[in-house]
């Protein structure tokens, strides 16, 4: 089975879970809020944070950008999309702050120019968002960078997933089971996809969750997910579409804590009598 090296972390089916705090666009265009989210992820014990990068005029049509949508940056959808994009100077601040804390950062890039932009910061890996899984040209451009790739497969058929993997290959790839609704309902999570992917593919399998609460993500890790990714926020009531499906500091802390306990709880599978049980044997057994 393949292993994938992301920074100092070797990710395989037997490794400790690699936990990604998805900041995405929950920074609301404020680099100081982005830094608070990076600190929140670091303090909770996450391995990495992830952002999203788009070239707005490439990813969205002119008609989409002109649609009325009152928001903190203006009156149109274009005002919002442009207001949520960080420039080079802002990403330089993010890069410096993450390095200061010792936490990895990377991004899901929605177009080729965005890949080249983020590549200036030498990220440890790239993520391909579920929405981009069918974009063959983008997949090939990301692959050309020679970095590990995390591929999310929300809103994708099995045939579409296999096609994307035929382009990317399974070396240096992590496949993330995902449902692309915000927030996802329990009956749409279908975590049993994880063991099926483990049987079908040789690469590590992970889970990118958009549900409320922490239980599904912990269950995903217990079912063999080597990577867990969750959106984070300082406050779920903040303006923005992704905040309601995100974890606040306490929820993130609990999720990381419980995932880190899993290897201890699962043990090695060898049935033994523990020393702590010996006094109980003497006390309770007649024979």
Residue pairs with C-beta under 8 A, 6 or more apart in sequence:
1 12
1 13
1 202
1 203
1 204
2 12
2 170
2 171
2 172
2 173
2 202
2 203
2 204
3 10
3 11
3 12
3 15
3 204
4 10
4 11
4 12
4 125
4 148
4 172
4 173
4 174
4 203
4 204
5 11
5 148
6 18
6 48
6 104
6 124
6 125
6 148
7 48
7 104
7 124
9 15
9 18
9 47
9 104
11 18
11 174
11 204
11 226
11 227
12 204
12 226
13 198
13 204
13 205
13 224
13 226
15 226
16 260
16 263
17 221
17 225
17 226
17 227
17 228
17 259
17 260
17 262
18 47
18 48
18 206
18 226
18 227
18 228
19 45
19 46
19 47
19 48
19 227
19 228
19 229
19 255
19 256
19 259
20 46
20 47
20 48
20 49
20 50
20 227
20 228
20 229
20 230
21 37
21 40
21 41
21 44
21 46
21 48
21 49
21 50
21 229
21 230
21 232
21 252
22 49
22 50
22 208
22 229
22 230
22 231
22 232
22 246
23 34
23 37
23 38
23 41
23 49
23 50
23 51
23 231
23 232
24 50
24 51
24 52
24 231
24 242
25 52
25 84
25 240
25 242
26 33
26 37
26 231
26 232
26 233
26 238
26 240
26 242
26 243
26 246
27 33
27 34
27 37
27 51
27 84
27 86
28 72
28 84
28 238
28 239
28 240
29 72
29 73
29 83
29 84
29 85
29 86
31 86
31 90
31 93
31 94
33 234
34 51
34 86
34 90
34 94
35 93
35 94
35 97
36 234
37 49
37 232
37 233
37 234
38 49
38 94
38 97
38 98
38 101
38 103
38 105
39 101
40 232
40 234
40 249
40 252
41 48
41 49
41 103
41 232
41 252
42 101
42 102
42 103
43 249
43 253
44 249
44 252
44 253
44 256
45 253
45 256
45 257
45 260
46 103
46 252
46 256
47 103
47 104
48 103
48 104
48 105
48 106
48 124
49 98
49 103
49 104
49 105
50 105
50 106
50 107
50 108
50 127
50 229
51 86
51 94
51 105
51 106
51 107
51 108
52 107
52 108
52 110
52 129
53 85
53 86
53 107
53 108
53 109
53 110
53 114
53 117
53 118
54 60
54 81
54 85
54 109
54 110
54 111
54 114
55 110
55 111
55 113
55 114
55 117
56 65
56 78
56 81
56 82
56 85
57 65
58 111
58 113
59 110
59 111
60 77
60 78
60 81
64 77
64 78
65 76
65 77
65 78
65 81
66 76
66 77
66 78
67 76
67 77
68 75
68 76
68 77
69 75
69 76
69 77
69 79
69 80
71 79
71 80
71 83
71 239
72 80
72 83
72 239
73 79
73 80
73 82
73 83
73 84
74 80
74 83
86 94
88 117
88 120
91 118
91 121
92 121
94 105
95 105
95 121
98 104
98 105
104 124
105 123
106 118
106 123
106 124
106 125
106 126
106 127
107 114
107 118
107 123
107 126
107 127
108 126
108 127
108 128
108 129
108 132
108 152
109 115
109 117
109 118
109 126
109 138
109 142
110 129
110 131
110 132
110 138
111 138
112 137
112 138
112 141
115 126
115 138
115 141
115 142
115 145
118 126
119 145
123 147
124 147
124 148
125 147
125 148
125 149
125 150
126 142
126 145
126 147
126 148
126 149
126 150
127 149
127 150
127 151
127 152
128 138
128 139
128 142
128 149
128 150
128 151
128 152
128 164
129 152
130 152
130 153
130 154
130 155
130 156
130 178
130 180
130 208
131 155
131 180
132 138
132 139
133 139
133 151
133 152
133 153
133 156
133 160
133 161
133 164
134 156
134 160
134 163
134 164
136 167
139 164
139 167
139 168
140 167
142 149
142 168
143 149
143 167
143 168
143 169
147 172
148 172
148 173
148 174
149 168
149 172
149 173
149 174
150 173
150 174
150 176
150 206
150 227
150 229
151 164
151 165
151 168
151 173
151 174
151 175
151 176
152 176
152 178
152 208
153 160
153 161
153 164
153 175
153 176
153 177
153 178
154 178
154 179
154 180
154 208
155 180
156 164
161 175
165 173
165 175
165 201
170 201
170 202
170 203
171 203
173 203
174 203
174 204
174 205
174 206
174 226
174 227
175 197
175 201
175 203
175 204
175 205
175 206
176 205
176 206
176 207
176 208
176 227
176 229
177 190
177 191
177 193
177 194
177 197
177 205
177 206
177 207
177 208
177 220
177 225
178 207
178 208
178 209
178 210
179 188
179 189
179 190
179 210
180 210
181 188
181 210
182 210
182 241
182 242
182 244
182 245
183 210
183 211
183 212
183 244
183 245
184 209
184 210
184 211
184 245
185 211
186 211
186 216
189 209
189 211
189 216
191 207
191 216
191 219
191 220
191 223
192 223
194 205
194 207
194 220
194 223
194 224
194 225
195 223
195 224
197 205
198 205
198 224
204 226
204 227
205 224
205 225
205 226
205 227
206 225
206 226
206 227
206 228
206 229
207 217
207 220
207 221
207 225
207 227
207 228
207 229
208 229
208 230
209 216
209 217
209 220
209 228
209 229
209 230
210 231
210 245
211 217
211 245
212 244
212 245
213 251
214 247
214 251
214 254
214 255
214 258
217 228
217 230
217 255
217 259
218 255
218 258
218 259
218 262
220 228
221 228
221 259
221 262
222 262
222 266
228 255
228 259
230 246
230 247
230 252
230 255
231 242
231 245
231 246
231 247
232 246
232 247
232 248
232 252
233 242
233 243
233 246
233 247
233 248
234 248
234 249
235 243
235 248
236 243
236 244
236 246
236 248
237 243
247 255
273 281
